[in-house]
């Protein structure tokens, strides 16, 4: 799937016999063919996969070393009818010295040899020299081959596809292939996983790592035979260690999402297999199950400590915020409560104002009132109806008008109330708008768009719901009951009157689309993915939930609203960043409000 910026890469852990390249080459041929059948374009093998790592002083034997070239030629001959790039581990004599090497085979030719530079582990320097000759050209199997540390390769058909091969994850770029020979010591497995995660995240690379297998040795130490594929710190796939049989893992790496840093490279022709089987999270902002509670706790602590720091700076003013009975104001209020607890302040100094208007339903009104009361804060009720009617009269707007002016004047009236009460109380207005609303511009300019501090500014709607549910799970019975009622309420600004039965008529997701899609679009758009790629991975991810036409429709809505609403994002209050995505125009996402959206919309029209 190179047309979408993906390439399938894999790891082999081969069943081997130590010191028997004749057996090992047959196994490698079989596994390389299996890798090809799985759609893999580039596949890695363990360190010294042709001989085994544990040959000891047999590496001094010419009988063993002389067989290596024949076995490499044999493997190339046996795989000549399949188009796959593979990496072999083998001991090679170069200019009279023996080196622990990786060889890259592409289009039936060895196109690069990578000798190990540092061989001070265990007894390795007893047999192998350290490579310190830089980059040279060496005749191998009748061809001139580039030899050097951490060689970098680039696909001749797509300059974005860059991969490197070496023995140290710190120095690999693009898609980095490496193999290793670490004993299975207590704690070593987790150490290697953490090292690969950190290095791939720090270098913005993918790391394709495989180690020696279980059949290597049982004399001095055991090899676990584990392999991993990381991308930007995220584990895409790994195998089960302690397996005596050969195994293969693979993953579809997004090579456009990683950074290839290189000056020189070797041109190769990497086959495009037109396969794809990668799972993306439907909710990319939501913490994974394995660390859910800790991540939610970290987010809440970050938000509440950020607010606490600002309150400390301002001399501990009262906090004023609008309480609608919806998700956003609920989360904002709960964060304020947490900040007050950290500062040991009286919760009565939190002023929650419910401001019923023309679209307010009994359910949201009751939820708002009950919610503030259950937490012991100060509740005020200030209706906006009379003020809004007077304002409509002042500006000449018919009371039966249901245009955007009718909606927005209510939002601005609410903001005016909050600001004025804050002035009266020597207080501080807390904003409740979230990241998804900012991305789509789903807020009233100089209305709910404005506050003195915005606690939800970098929390997308799908995560707002999760955090509110997390609070509910950790609240007392009465608090949990009212929070759960809020969670069950449709998302709405309630700026249009309810239906005849008193139910919410104006539902946000009916107007602008499902937030699960918009948050998915936002996450990947922010990461720099093309609209074509976002559409492709959205189709794959939501194929059981949304049709292609719906995804295309809402993606176009996202693009239109994201581009046209930048002017709102250029003037927003402070709010701390909690994750990798932020639209704060002061430092995180800088965009001119006059940017044309045509190429993005044209891309959608050409799907």
N, C-alpha and C positions, 0 to 999 in steps of 0.2 A: 504493500500500500504506500509506495513512495510518493504517489500523487497527493497523499494527505500528510506526508512527512513521517510515516511510520516504517520501521524495518524490524523484521523478526530476528532476534538474536537468541543464541542458546548456549548451554553448557552441557558437556558430556563428562560423566565420570565413568571411565571404562574399567571393566573387569580385566585384570592383567596378570601376567606371570612375570615375576622379577627377573630381569636379565634375559628375557625371551622376546626379542622384537618380532620374530616370526609369528608367534602366537598373537602378540599385541597388535600387529598390523592388520591381521584378519579381523580382530575385534573392532578396531578403529574403522576399517572400511565398512563393516556392517553398521556401525553406529552413525557414521557420516551419512550413509544412505538413509538410515532411519530419520536422521535430522532433516534431510532434504524432504522426505515424505511428510514431515510435520510442518513444512512450509518455512523452515529456518533458512535465512540468507547468509548469516555468519555464525559459525559455531566454534566454541572454545573447547580445549581439552586440558587435562591436568598437567602439572609440571612433570617433565620427562615422561610423557605418556607412552612413548615408544619403548622405553626400557624399564620404567619404574624408577622411583627416586631412591630406593633402598639398595642399590647394587653394591655400595661400599667400594672396596678396592678393586672390584671387577671393572670399574671405570678405567683402570689402568690397562685393561686387556684389549689389545688390538683386535682380537676376534670379535669382541662385542662392538667396538667403535666402528670397525670396517663394515659391519652389517647395516649400520644406520642409513647410509646413502641408498643402499639397495632397497631397504624397507620403505624409505620415503618415495623412491621412484615407483615402487610397487603400489603404494597407496594412491599416488597420482594417476597411475595407469588404470587402476580398478575403479576410480571415481571420475574418469574423464567424460563419461556420458551424463553426468549430473552437474548442474550449474550451482555450485555452492562454494562459498569462501570458508576455509577452515584454518585453525591454528593448531599446530602439532608441537609437542614438547620433546626435545631430543638433545643428547650430548653431541656436539660437533667440534671437530678440530679445525681451527682457522689460524693460518699462519703459524702452525706448529704448537699451538696451545689449545687445551680442551676447555670448552665453554658449555655452560648450561644454557640452552637456547630455546626460544620459541620461533617457529617458522610459519609465515603466512602464505597460504596457497590460494591463488586466485586464477581462474581460467586455465587450470592445469599447469601452472607455473609457480615456483617459489618466488614471491615478489618482495619479500623482506625477511631478514633474520635478526632477531633481537636477543643478543647475549645478556646474561645477567651481570649487572655491574657490581653489586655487593654480595659476596658469597661467604660472609663471616658467620652464618648460622650453623650451629652444631659443628660437624666435621666437613662441611661442604667445601671449604677452601683447601681441604686436603687433596681434592680431586680436580676442582675447577678453578680456572683463573678468573680474576675480576676484569670485566671489560673496561678498558680505559683508553681506547683508540678513537673515540668519537664516532663519526660516521664515515664508513669506507665503502668501496665497491669490491666485491669478492666474487670470483667465478665459482658457481655452485651448480652442479648437474648440467654443465655446459652453458649456463647463462650468467650474465653479470647481475648480481643481486646486491641491493643496498643492505648494509649491516650496521647496526647501531642501537643505542638504548632508546626505549620509548618511541619507536618509529610511529609516524602519523600517516594515515592513508586517507585518500579522498576519492569519492566516487566520481568517475568521469562524466556521469550523466546528471548528477545532482551535487553541486558544491557544498550544500548544507549537510550532506552525509559524510561525516568525518569520524574515523575511529582510530584508536591507538592501541598498541600492544606493549606491555612491559611487566615489571614485577613489583611495582610500588604504586599503590592507588593514589598517592599524593600528587604524582606527576603525570597521570593519564588525563587525556583531554578528549572531548567529544564522547563517543562510546568507548570506554576503556576496557580492554580485555586483559585479564591478568590471571595467573595461576600461582599456587602457593604450596608449601609443604610444611604445615604446622602440625605438631603432635596434638592429639586429642587430650589436652590437659584440662583440669577443672577450671572453668571460667573462660577458657580460650575461645570457645564458640561464641559466647556473648561479646567478648572483646572484639573479635573480627567483625561481627555484625555491626557493632557500634562504630568501628573504624570506617567501614565501608559506607555506612549511613552518613557519617560526618563528612567524609572526603567527597562523596558524590554531591552532597548538599552544598559544601563550601566551594567546590570547583564547578558547580552547575553542570555536572557530567552524569553519564550513566556508567555503572561499573558492572562488568560481567565477570564474576569471580568463580573459580573452581579449584578444588584442592585434591590432593592425592586420596585414593580410595582405600577401602577397608582391606583389600587384598595386598596392600603394600608391605606390611610388616607387623609382627607381633613380638619382636625381640626386644628392642629398646623402647619403642613407643608405638602407639596406635594412631592411624590416620582415619579421620571420621568420614572422609569422602563427601564433603558438603559443598554446595554451590549456591550462589545468590545472584540475583539481577536487581540492581538498584537504579533508580532514576531520580535525580535531584533530591536525594535523601529518602525517597519512598521505595519500600521493598515491593517489587513487582512479582517476584516468584523466588522460591527456594525449594530445594529437594529435602527428602528425609535422609538424614545421615545414618550411618551404621547399616549400610545396605551392601551385601556381598555381590549383588548383581549390578550390571551396568545400568545407568539411568541417564535420562536426558530431560532437561527443563528448558523452557523458552519463554520469551515475553516479547510483546510488540512495543518497542521503544519509540517514543516520540522524539526523534533526533532534531526536530526544529525547536524543541523546548529546552535544549541543552546548549552549552557554549563550547565551541571548539577553538582553543587558543593554540595557534601554530604558526610557524614561519615557513617551514618546508614540509612537503608532503609527497607521498608516493601515490600516483594515480592507479586506481583499480576499477574494475567494472563489477559492481555488486548487483546481482540479479534481483529483480523485483518480483516477489512471489504472488502478489495480489491476494494475500491472506490477511485476516484480522480476527483476533479473538481476545481483545483486551477489555476488561471491565473498568468502567469509570464509576465513581460514586454518584448516585443520583443527587445526593446532598453533600457537595464537596466542602461546605463550611461546617458540617456537623461532626463532632468528635466521634471516633470509632468506638465500638462497643468495648474493646479491650482496655481502654483508658478513659472511658466516658466520664466517670465521676470526677477524676482528678482534673481533666481538661475543663469541665464545667466550673469546678471550684477555682481553677486558675483564672478563667475568664472573669468570673464574678469578682474575685479579689483584685484583678487588674482594673476593672471598671470602678469599683467602689473606692480603691485606694487613690485612683486618679482624681475622683471627685473629692475625696477627703483632703487631698493635698491642696486643691483649689479652695475649698472652704476654709482651710487653715490659713491660706494666704490672705483671704478676704476678711479674716476676723470672725469666722464661724457665723455667717448670716443664716437666717431662716431659708429654707428651700420651698419654692412655690412651683407647683406643676399641675397641669390639667390632667384629670382622671376621667377617661371616657368609658371605661369598662372594656377596652380593647387590649390587645396584646402589648403594643408598644408602650403605652402609658403604664401598664402593669409592670413590665420589666424595669422601666425607668424608676418607678416608685420603689421597687424592691432593691434596686441598686442604691438609691438614696438612703433607705433604711439600713443597709449594710454599712454605708459610709458613716452614718450617725453612730452606729454601734461601735465602729472602730475608734471614733473620736469621743465616745462616751457622752453623746449629746442627747438631750431630751427629744423623744420622737414627736412630742406635741409641737415642736418647731418645724415640723414638716407639714406644709399646708397643701392638702390635696383639694383642688377645686373641680367640682363637676359642673359643667356648663350646658345644661340641656338646651337643645335647639329644635328646629323643625323636623329633623330626622331621627331624633333620639327615641329609642324604644324603651319600654318598661324594663326589659331584661338588662340592657346595658346600664341604664340609670341605677337600678337596684344593685347590680354587681359593683358599680363604681362606689356607691355609698357604703355597701357592706365591706368592701375591700379595705377602704381607708380606715373604717372603724375597727376592723379586726386587728389592725397593726398599731392601734393607739395613736394615730396621727390626728391632726386637726382637719376636719372636713368642712368645706364651705360649698354652698350651692348658689350659683349665680346664673340665672337664665339669660340667654342671649336673644330671646325671641323679640321682646319689645325694642331693644336697641337695634336689632337687625331690621325690623319693620320701619323704624324711624329713619334709619340710614337709607333704606330703599326709597323711602319717600323723598329724602333729601337729594338723592342723586337721580330721581326720576325713573326708578326701576319698578315695573309693575309687580305687585305681590304674587301674581300667578306665574311670573317668569321662572323658568327652571334652567336658565343658562349657567355658564361657568361663573358669571358675576354673582348670581344667586348663591352658588356654593361657596365661592371664595370669600365673599364678604363675611360669612359666618365664621370661617376659619380666622380671618383677620380680627374679627370682634373678640374671639376667644383669646387670641394672642395679646390684644390690647388689655383685656381684663387681667391676664397674668402679669403683664409688665407693670400695670398700675398698682395691683395689689402688692407686688414685690417692692415697689417704691414706698407704699404705705407701711409695709412691715419691715423695712430695711432688709429686704430679702433678695433672693437670687433665683431667677427663672431657670428651671431645668427642662431642656428640650427632650422630646420623646421620639422624634423621627429616626428611622433606621437607615442602614446602608442601601437596602434595596429601593426604598423610596427616593433616596438621593440619586441613585443610578438612573431611575426612570423619571425623575422629576415629579413624582407623585406627591406633591406637597404644594401648598399655597405660598407663593412668593411673598415674603414679609408677613406671613401668617404662621402656620405651624412650622414653616421653614426656618423660623428665627427663635433664638433663645439666648441665654447668657452662658450656658454650658450644655453640651449635648452628650449624654452618657451612651446613647444607642448609636451614635454616628457611624461606627464601624462594625455594627452587628447586623448582618442580613436577616431578612424576615424569617427564613427557614431556621436560623439559629435562635432568633428571638423566641419562637415557639418552644424550642427545645429547652432553652434556659428557664422560661417560665414554668415548664413542666418539671424541670429539676428543682426549682424552688417549691413547687407544690409537693413533690415527693419528700421534701425535707421540712415541711411546715407542720403546724399542729392541725388537728382535725377540722376546725372551723375555717382556718385560713385556707387549707387545701380544698375545701368544698367550694368556696367562692372562686378560687383560682381555676379550678376545673370547669366551673361554669363559664368563665371567661375564655378558657381554651376551646370550649365547644361552640363559641359564638362566631358566626361568619365575619371575615375581615371586611370592615367598611368604615369610611369616614363619617357616615351618617349625616350627610349634608342635603339629602333629599328625603322627603316625607316617607314613612313606612307604608306598607300596603294596608288594605282595609282591616286585616286581622291584627295589625300592629307589629308585623314582622319586618325585619330589615329588607328593604327593597334594593338599595344601592350596594351591590357586592363588588368589591375592588377587583377580584380576579376575573369576574365576568367582563369587566371593562378593559383591563390591560393585560390579562393573561395569567396563567398559574405562576405563583412565585417559585415553585420548584424548578420550572424551566428558566425563569429570568435569573435566578441565583446561579444556576448552572451556566447560563450564557455569560453572566457577569464574571464569574470566577475564571473561565477560560479566555474570555476576551481580555481581561486584565493581565493574564499571563502571556499575552501576545499572540495567541493562536489566530489563524485566519478564520474568516467567517465560513469559508468552505469546510475547514476542518471542524469547527464548532458544530456545524450542521451534521456532518458525518458522525461525530462521536455522540451527538445528542440522539440521532436516529438509532445508533447501536445501543445506547444506554436506556432509552425510553421506548424501545420497540414494543414493549408489552403494555405501555400506558398511553402513548400518544401516536397518532398517525403522522406520516411524513408531512402532509399538508398543514396540519396543526403546528408542528414544530417550525416549519417554514414561516407560517403566518406570524407566530409569536416572536420568532427571531427578527423578523422585519420590524415588528413593533418595538422590540428592544433597541435595535439600531437607531430607529428614528427618534425615540425618546432619549436615548443616551446622548446622542449628538446634539439635539436641540435644547437640552436642559442643562448644559454645562454652566450657563450663566448663574444658575441657582447654586451650583456647587462652588463657584468662585467666591461666594460670600456667605460662609457658614461659621457658626461658633466652634470653639475648641471642643475636642473630645479625644480621648486616648485611643491609640491603635492597639488592637489585641491580636490580630492575625496578619497574614501575608497580603491581604487585600484592603486597601484604603483609598478613598477618593478625595482625600484632603488635598485641595489644589495648592496649598502652601508648600507641600513637600513630597507628597506621595504620587499624585496623578495630575500632571500639568497638561492642560489642553486649552487651546484657543477656542473661545465660544463661537467663532466664525468658521470653524473647520467644515468643509463640505463632506457630506456622508455618501456621495454618489458612488464611489468605487465599492463601498461595502454593500449598498443596496443593489448595485449592478451584479455583484457576485451572487447575491441571493437569487436574483431574477434569472441567472444563468445556470442554476442548479439543474 
